[in-house]
Amino acid sequence: MTSVLTLIAPTGASLEDAIVGDVRAALNGLGAETDGAVWLAPGTACDIAFDGIAIDQADSAARAALGDIAVDVIAQPTEDRKKRLLLADMDSTIVTAETLDELAAEVGIKDEIAAITARAMNGELDFEAALKERVSRLKGLDESALTRTFDNIEYMPGAELLVRTMAANGARCVLVSGGFKFFTSRVAKHCGFHADLANDFIIEDGKLTGLVTDPVLTKDVKLQTLITEASSIGIPLTATASVGDGANDLPMLKAAGLGVAYHGKPSVRAEAPMRVDHCDLTALLYAQGYRQNEFVS
């Protein structure tokens, strides 16, 4: 079979045989030839290999069969399924919050900054201009606030499993963020990334100046990083994975072989080639064909 469709249920839910059967019947109804379900984790994730219809047709048919059932769907070619490079966004992807919003709480303007962040992440504002505007409002903040903010960071469920499992299987893992190096360097170390790229605050006399170093890490830099990293290890883009939630992630999501909008903003879910709306980050492992007993913690 040249293609595979993966169904993944979120924690606390069960992927029942009847649901899988309905999806398989929907593919067959379009003229697809399908194999029986292969379970990657009993009651949680399974593969349905198929031929005879396009990947986007299979995706649409599966979603129609599922209706309102909270199950994620990833349809893709079987070739190069296990990826050898991962590029991941940080805020609201590897960690649960937007770190700049949390830092703004230190000066009592979290809601104000978060409103700008939300619009920028949905593609409604220019990313670089919005970043500089938000940072300018933190001028004079003591740099000790960075440590306090990091100490309260929570990691997205499945983040470490995703990175450590891929790394243990020979993949290069890179954290690439429009956020800040103070946070990415620490998050990368915690999760097991091989490298991290981000912006930098300009700090003088122990206080934020309200400025960032140029050039700002934008969506174009994320895309170029994907291309450069893949080239450096001699793999095609089909052998890469990328994950993020914001509009500045879209170019790298569209270019990667497995480009996943993770609980993405509305504009991102609408345009990303693949999406995870219900499950945690281990969905990206199931999407690559890893079985639950192969996860590395």
HELIX and SHEET records of a PDB file:
HELIX    1   1 ASP A   17  GLY A   29  1                                  13    
HELIX    2   2 ILE A   55  LEU A   66  1                                  12    
HELIX    3   3 THR A   99  ALA A  104  1                                   6    
HELIX    4   4 ALA A  105  VAL A  107  5                                   3    
HELIX    5   5 LYS A  110  MET A  121  1                                  12    
HELIX    6   6 PHE A  127  SER A  136  1                                  10    
HELIX    7   7 SER A  144  ASP A  151  1                                   8    
HELIX    8   8 ALA A  159  ALA A  168  1                                  10    
HELIX    9   9 LYS A  181  CYS A  191  1                                  11    
HELIX   10  10 LYS A  219  SER A  232  1                                  14    
HELIX   11  11 LEU A  237  ALA A  239  5                                   3    
HELIX   12  12 ALA A  247  ASP A  249  5                                   3    
HELIX   13  13 LEU A  250  ALA A  255  1                                   6    
HELIX   14  14 PRO A  266  GLU A  271  1                                   6    
HELIX   15  15 ALA A  283  ALA A  287  1                                   5    
HELIX   16  16 GLN A  292  GLU A  294  5                                   3    
SHEET    1   A 4 GLU A  33  THR A  34  0                                        
SHEET    2   A 4 ALA A  45  ASP A  51 -1                                        
SHEET    3   A 4 SER A   3  ILE A   8 -1                                        
SHEET    4   A 4 ASP A  72  PRO A  77 -1                                        
SHEET    1   B 3 GLU A  33  THR A  34  0                                        
SHEET    2   B 3 ALA A  45  ASP A  51 -1                                        
SHEET    3   B 3 VAL A  38  ALA A  41 -1                                        
SHEET    1   C 6 ALA A 195  ASN A 199  0                                        
SHEET    2   C 6 ARG A 172  PHE A 180  1                                        
SHEET    3   C 6 LEU A  85  ALA A  88  1                                        
SHEET    4   C 6 THR A 240  GLY A 244  1                                        
SHEET    5   C 6 LEU A 258  TYR A 262  1                                        
SHEET    6   C 6 MET A 274  VAL A 276  1                                        
SHEET    1   D 2 PHE A 201  GLU A 204  0                                        
SHEET    2   D 2 LYS A 207  VAL A 212 -1                                        
END                                                                             
